[in-house]
Each structure stands twice: as structure tokens, then as C-alpha cells.
């Protein structure tokens, strides 16, 4: 039997991994904004905030602050 993960967990892991790639300098701001917007994470209330909260160890980075501000500007975070 094949074990199937819930779509919420899959989306959360995808966005978290993508954010980590951005924060590690592997991708640019436009790429991560597009990834977040198209991932489906915005359909789950509070999920994006939960992901950002889990990445607080990066909060001192300029990249973290820039994507956080962009998400707030887009209305994705309140």
C-alpha cells in the first residue's frame, strides 16, 4: 500500500524549501514571490505565517526581511 501525504503538508514543505533556497541565496525575489503565489499556500489560512515563524533563525538576514515585507505588501501576511 502506498502512503499518501496530505496536500497541506506537501504545500507547506514545498514553500518552506523554496523559501530556504531563496534565503540561502540560490534564487531571487521575483522567483520566490511567484512560487508563493502559485503554490496554493495562500488557500490555507495562517500557513504562510507559520512557515515564516519556523524560519525565524533567518530573521537577521536582509533577504528574510525583504520577502517578509513583500508578502505583507501583497496582503499575504497581516
C-alpha positions as CSV (number, residue, x, y, z in Angstrom):
1,X,0.0,0.0,0.0
2,X,1.2,3.5,-0.8
3,X,1.2,6.1,1.9
4,X,-0.2,9.4,0.7
5,X,0.7,12.7,2.4
6,X,-2.0,15.3,2.8
7,X,-1.9,18.2,0.3
8,X,-1.4,20.7,3.1
9,X,1.8,19.0,4.3
10,X,3.1,18.8,0.8
11,X,2.4,22.5,0.1
12,X,3.9,23.6,3.4
13,X,7.1,21.6,2.7
14,X,7.3,22.9,-0.8
15,X,7.0,26.6,0.2
16,X,9.3,26.1,3.2
17,X,12.0,24.5,1.0
18,X,11.6,27.2,-1.6
19,X,11.9,30.0,1.0
20,X,15.1,28.3,2.4
21,X,16.5,28.3,-1.2
22,X,15.8,32.0,-1.5
23,X,17.2,32.8,1.9
24,X,20.4,30.8,1.1
25,X,20.8,33.0,-2.0
26,X,20.0,30.3,-4.6
27,X,17.0,32.1,-6.0
28,X,15.8,35.7,-6.5
29,X,12.9,37.7,-5.0
30,X,10.7,37.5,-8.1
31,X,11.1,33.7,-8.2
32,X,10.1,33.2,-4.5
33,X,7.1,35.6,-4.9
34,X,5.9,33.6,-7.9
35,X,6.5,30.4,-6.1
36,X,4.5,31.5,-3.1
37,X,1.7,32.9,-5.2
38,X,1.3,29.8,-7.3
39,X,1.9,27.2,-4.7
40,X,-1.5,27.1,-3.1
41,X,-0.2,28.1,0.3
42,X,-2.4,31.2,0.3
43,X,-5.5,29.0,0.3
44,X,-4.6,27.8,3.8
45,X,-5.2,30.5,6.4
46,X,-2.2,31.1,8.6
47,X,0.1,28.6,6.8
48,X,2.4,31.2,5.3
49,X,2.8,32.9,8.7
50,X,3.5,29.5,10.3
51,X,6.2,28.9,7.7
52,X,7.8,32.3,8.3
53,X,7.7,31.7,12.1
54,X,9.5,28.4,11.5
55,X,12.3,30.2,9.7
56,X,13.0,32.9,12.3
57,X,16.6,31.8,12.5
58,X,17.0,33.7,9.2
59,X,15.3,36.8,10.6
60,X,18.5,38.8,10.7
61,X,19.1,38.4,7.0
62,X,18.2,41.2,4.6
63,X,16.6,38.5,2.3
64,X,14.3,37.4,5.1
65,X,13.2,41.0,5.7
66,X,12.7,41.7,2.0
67,X,10.4,38.7,1.4
68,X,8.5,39.3,4.6
69,X,7.9,42.9,3.6
70,X,6.9,41.9,0.1
71,X,4.4,39.3,1.4
72,X,2.9,41.9,3.7
73,X,2.7,44.4,0.8
74,X,0.8,41.8,-1.3
75,X,-1.6,41.2,1.6
76,X,-0.4,37.6,2.1
77,X,0.6,38.3,5.7
78,X,-1.1,40.6,8.1
